[in-house]
Amino acid sequence: MNRRIVGIVGASLLLTMLVAVVADAHDLFLRPRDFIVRAGSEVRVRVLNGTFTSSESSVARDRLRDLTVVGPSGTTHPDRSGWTDDAKESGWRVATNAPGTYLLGASLDPKTIRLTGTQFNGYLREEGLHDVVSARKSARALGTPAHERYAKHVKALVRAQGDGAGADTAYRVMLGYPAELVPLDDPYVLPAGGMLRVRAYADGRPIANQVVQAGGRTTSGSRIKQREVRTDASGMARFRLDTRGTWYVKFIHMRAVPASAGDSVNYESKWATLTFARP
C-alpha cells in the first residue's frame, strides 16, 4: 500500500473518530414506542442518543445514575434489569398499573469530551448556546479547544388509559436531577392548541434567561419545526402545542470553568430533555 493510500485511510479513520466524538455529545431522549397505553400494560421506551428520530450509540447500564418512575400510585426506583442496549440504541421496559399520567426519568453520570475550537463553536450554535459563543468571541477565544464535562438527564410523560383515570400530579414532580424540565401543565389534559408551561432547573434552582427549545414529529411523521424561547425571571418557558404528535422540550445549561478552579475541564454542561405526546 503506497503512502498516498495510507494517508487517505488514516484521514478517513480520523474523520470517523471525530464524528463519533461529536455525536456522543448530542441529545438524549426517552421516546416510548407508544406514549398512550392501556393501564396495566408495559411501556417500551426507545432511548435515543443522537436525535429525536435516531440513535447513534447506546447508553450502558453502568452509566445510569438514577431511574425513577412516578405514577398515580407513587414513586418507584426500578432496578437496571429493564434497561437493555445494542450497538446503537438502548431500551427501557416500564410497567404501568393504575390509569393516569406517568413520569419516567433517567439520569446519567458525567462524561468528558475534547473538541477543537471550530467543532465546539459549531456545536454551541447548533444547540442554541448563543451566550457561550458571545462570551468566547468577546474573550477572543473562539479558537480555544474545549475540554467539556457533560451529563444528560431525561424525562418522558406517558398516559395510561383506563376506567377511573382522573387528574393527578405525577407530571410535575421534581426528581432532583442536576438539570431538569418540570412541566406545570399536563399535556395530556391541555385543550387543543393549549399553552404548555415548563420550568427549567439546574442544581435545584430555576434558571432565568435560559434558552429552551421545543419540536417533534407530527402523527404522520413530519417534522414539527423547532422553536426557541428564553425563560422568564422564574425560569418558566411557554410553548403552544399547536400540532398533534410527539414532542420534545430541551435545554443545555453550560458554564465556563475558570483555570483558577483547578478543574481538569474548561466547560461544564448539564442537559435536560422532556418528551410527551399531544393527542
C-alpha positions as CSV (number, residue, x, y, z in Angstrom):
1,M,0.0,0.0,0.0
2,N,1.6,3.3,-1.0
3,R,1.9,6.4,1.2
4,R,-1.0,8.2,-0.5
5,I,-3.4,5.4,0.2
6,V,-2.2,5.1,3.7
7,G,-2.8,8.8,4.2
8,I,-6.3,8.6,2.8
9,V,-7.2,5.7,5.0
10,G,-5.7,7.4,8.1
11,A,-7.6,10.6,7.3
12,S,-10.8,8.6,6.9
13,L,-10.3,6.9,10.2
14,L,-9.6,10.2,12.0
15,L,-12.7,11.8,10.5
16,T,-14.8,8.8,11.7
17,M,-13.4,9.1,15.2
18,L,-14.1,12.9,15.2
19,V,-17.7,12.3,14.1
20,A,-18.2,9.7,16.8
21,V,-16.8,12.1,19.4
22,V,-19.1,14.9,18.4
23,A,-22.1,12.6,18.1
24,D,-21.6,11.4,21.7
25,A,-22.4,14.9,22.9
26,H,-25.7,15.1,21.0
27,D,-29.2,14.9,22.6
28,L,-30.6,12.1,24.6
29,F,-34.3,11.4,24.6
30,L,-36.7,8.9,26.1
31,R,-39.1,8.1,23.3
32,P,-41.7,5.5,24.1
33,R,-43.0,3.5,21.1
34,D,-46.4,4.4,22.4
35,F,-46.9,7.4,24.6
36,I,-50.5,6.4,25.3
37,V,-51.1,2.9,26.5
38,R,-53.7,0.9,28.4
39,A,-53.3,0.9,32.2
40,G,-51.6,-2.3,33.3
41,S,-49.6,-2.7,30.1
42,E,-45.8,-2.3,29.6
43,V,-44.3,0.8,28.1
44,R,-41.4,0.1,25.7
45,V,-39.1,3.1,25.7
46,R,-36.6,3.8,23.0
47,V,-33.5,5.6,24.4
48,L,-32.3,7.8,21.5
49,N,-28.7,9.1,21.9
50,G,-28.4,11.4,19.0
51,T,-31.6,13.0,17.6
52,F,-35.3,12.7,18.3
53,T,-35.6,10.2,15.5
54,S,-32.4,8.1,15.5
55,S,-29.8,6.9,17.9
56,E,-26.0,6.9,17.2
57,S,-24.9,4.9,20.2
58,S,-26.4,3.0,23.2
59,V,-26.2,4.0,26.8
60,A,-24.6,1.3,29.0
61,R,-26.3,0.4,32.3
62,D,-23.2,1.3,34.3
63,R,-23.7,5.0,33.2
64,L,-27.1,5.1,34.9
65,R,-27.1,7.4,37.9
66,D,-30.8,7.1,38.6
67,L,-34.0,5.5,37.2
68,T,-37.3,6.8,38.5
69,V,-41.0,6.2,37.7
70,V,-43.7,8.4,39.2
71,G,-47.3,7.3,38.7
72,P,-50.7,7.6,40.3
73,S,-49.7,5.1,42.9
74,G,-46.5,6.8,43.9
75,T,-42.8,6.8,43.1
76,T,-40.5,3.8,42.4
77,H,-36.9,3.4,41.5
78,P,-36.7,0.3,39.2
79,D,-33.5,-1.7,39.0
80,R,-31.5,-1.7,35.8
81,S,-32.8,-5.1,34.6
82,G,-35.4,-3.3,32.5
83,W,-32.6,-1.4,30.7
84,T,-31.3,-3.1,27.5
85,D,-29.0,-2.0,24.8
86,D,-27.5,-3.0,21.4
87,A,-24.8,-1.4,19.3
88,K,-26.7,1.9,18.6
89,E,-29.7,2.1,20.8
90,S,-30.8,1.3,24.4
91,G,-34.3,0.5,25.6
92,W,-36.2,0.6,28.8
93,R,-39.3,-1.5,29.8
94,V,-41.6,0.1,32.3
95,A,-44.7,-1.4,33.8
96,T,-47.9,0.7,34.5
97,N,-50.7,-0.1,36.9
98,A,-53.4,2.4,37.7
99,P,-54.6,4.8,35.0
100,G,-53.2,8.3,34.8
101,T,-50.1,10.2,33.7
102,Y,-46.7,8.6,34.4
103,L,-43.3,10.4,34.7
104,L,-40.3,8.3,33.6
105,G,-36.8,9.7,34.5
106,A,-33.3,8.6,33.8
107,S,-30.1,10.4,34.9
108,L,-26.6,9.6,33.7
109,D,-23.2,10.0,35.3
110,P,-21.0,12.7,33.6
111,K,-18.5,12.1,30.8
112,T,-15.9,14.3,29.2
113,I,-15.2,15.3,25.6
114,R,-12.5,17.2,23.8
115,L,-13.3,19.3,20.8
116,T,-11.4,21.7,18.6
117,G,-12.4,25.4,18.8
118,T,-14.2,25.0,15.4
119,Q,-16.1,21.9,16.5
120,F,-17.1,23.4,19.8
121,N,-18.3,26.6,18.2
122,G,-20.4,24.7,15.7
123,Y,-22.0,22.6,18.4
124,L,-22.7,25.7,20.6
125,R,-24.5,27.3,17.7
126,E,-26.5,24.2,16.8
127,E,-27.7,23.8,20.4
128,G,-28.7,27.4,20.9
129,L,-25.9,28.3,23.3
130,H,-25.6,31.8,21.9
131,D,-24.4,33.3,25.2
132,V,-21.4,31.0,25.3
133,V,-20.5,31.8,21.8
134,S,-20.7,35.5,22.5
135,A,-18.6,35.1,25.6
136,R,-15.9,33.2,23.7
137,K,-16.0,35.9,20.9
138,S,-15.7,38.7,23.5
139,A,-12.7,37.0,25.1
140,R,-11.2,36.3,21.6
141,A,-11.3,32.6,22.5
142,L,-13.2,31.2,19.5
143,G,-10.1,29.2,18.5
144,T,-9.7,27.8,22.0
145,P,-10.3,24.0,22.3
146,A,-12.9,22.7,24.7
147,H,-12.5,20.0,27.3
148,E,-16.1,19.7,28.5
149,R,-17.7,17.7,31.3
150,Y,-21.4,16.9,30.4
151,A,-24.2,14.9,31.8
152,K,-27.7,14.1,30.5
153,H,-30.9,13.9,32.4
154,V,-34.0,12.9,30.6
155,K,-37.8,12.5,31.3
156,A,-40.9,11.3,29.5
157,L,-44.6,11.6,30.2
158,V,-46.8,8.6,29.4
159,R,-50.6,8.4,29.7
160,A,-52.1,5.1,30.8
161,Q,-55.8,5.0,29.9
162,G,-58.4,3.1,31.8
163,D,-61.6,3.5,33.9
164,G,-61.2,5.8,36.8
165,A,-58.4,7.9,35.3
166,G,-58.5,11.4,36.7
167,A,-56.4,14.4,37.5
168,D,-53.0,13.6,39.0
169,T,-49.8,15.4,39.8
170,A,-47.1,12.9,38.7
171,Y,-46.2,15.0,35.7
172,R,-45.0,17.9,37.8
173,V,-42.9,16.0,40.3
174,M,-39.3,17.2,40.6
175,L,-36.7,14.4,40.5
176,G,-33.8,16.4,41.8
177,Y,-31.7,15.9,38.7
178,P,-28.7,18.3,38.1
179,A,-30.7,19.7,35.1
180,E,-34.5,19.2,34.8
181,L,-37.5,20.4,33.0
182,V,-40.7,20.4,35.1
183,P,-44.0,20.9,33.3
184,L,-46.6,23.0,35.2
185,D,-49.3,21.6,32.9
186,D,-50.2,18.0,32.0
187,P,-50.0,17.9,28.1
188,Y,-52.5,15.0,28.1
189,V,-55.3,17.1,29.6
190,L,-54.5,20.5,27.9
191,P,-57.1,21.7,25.4
192,A,-56.3,21.7,21.7
193,G,-53.7,24.4,21.0
194,G,-53.1,24.9,24.7
195,M,-50.0,26.6,26.1
196,L,-47.6,24.3,27.9
197,R,-45.6,25.9,30.7
198,V,-42.3,24.3,31.7
199,R,-39.8,25.4,34.3
200,A,-36.0,24.9,33.7
201,Y,-33.9,24.0,36.7
202,A,-30.2,23.5,37.3
203,D,-28.9,22.2,40.6
204,G,-32.4,22.6,42.0
205,R,-32.8,26.3,41.2
206,P,-34.9,27.9,38.4
207,I,-32.8,29.3,35.6
208,A,-33.7,32.8,34.3
209,N,-32.9,33.7,30.6
210,Q,-32.1,30.1,29.7
211,V,-32.6,29.2,26.0
212,V,-35.2,26.3,25.8
213,Q,-36.1,24.6,22.5
214,A,-39.1,22.5,21.5
215,G,-40.1,20.5,18.5
216,G,-41.0,17.0,17.5
217,R,-42.9,14.9,14.9
218,T,-46.5,15.0,13.7
219,T,-48.7,11.9,13.8
220,S,-47.8,11.4,10.1
221,G,-44.1,11.6,10.9
222,S,-43.4,15.1,9.5
223,R,-41.1,17.4,11.4
224,I,-42.6,19.9,13.9
225,K,-40.4,22.9,13.3
226,Q,-38.2,23.6,16.3
227,R,-38.9,26.8,18.2
228,E,-36.8,28.6,20.7
229,V,-37.6,30.8,23.7
230,R,-35.9,32.1,26.8
231,T,-37.1,31.5,30.3
232,D,-38.6,34.4,32.3
233,A,-37.3,35.5,35.7
234,S,-38.9,32.5,37.3
235,G,-37.3,30.1,34.9
236,M,-40.5,29.4,33.0
237,A,-40.8,28.9,29.3
238,R,-44.1,28.6,27.3
239,F,-44.8,26.6,24.1
240,R,-48.1,26.4,22.3
241,L,-48.9,22.8,21.5
242,D,-50.5,23.6,18.1
243,T,-49.7,20.3,16.4
244,R,-50.7,16.7,17.2
245,G,-47.8,14.3,17.5
246,T,-44.8,13.6,19.7
247,W,-43.0,16.5,21.2
248,Y,-39.7,17.2,23.0
249,V,-38.6,20.2,25.1
250,K,-34.9,20.6,25.9
251,F,-32.1,22.8,27.2
252,I,-28.4,22.8,27.9
253,H,-27.1,24.8,30.8
254,M,-23.4,25.4,30.3
255,R,-20.8,27.4,32.2
256,A,-17.2,28.1,31.6
257,V,-14.8,26.7,34.3
258,P,-12.0,29.1,35.0
259,A,-8.4,27.9,35.2
260,S,-8.3,29.1,38.8
261,A,-10.8,26.4,39.8
262,G,-8.1,23.8,39.3
263,D,-10.5,21.6,37.4
264,S,-9.5,19.3,34.5
265,V,-12.1,20.8,32.2
266,N,-12.8,24.3,31.0
267,Y,-16.5,23.9,30.4
268,E,-19.3,22.0,32.2
269,S,-22.8,21.4,30.8
270,K,-25.9,19.8,32.1
271,W,-28.5,18.6,29.6
272,A,-32.3,18.1,30.1
273,T,-35.0,16.8,27.8
274,L,-38.7,16.1,28.3
275,T,-40.8,14.1,25.8
276,F,-44.6,13.6,25.6
277,A,-47.4,13.2,23.1
278,R,-50.1,15.7,22.1
279,P,-53.1,13.5,21.3
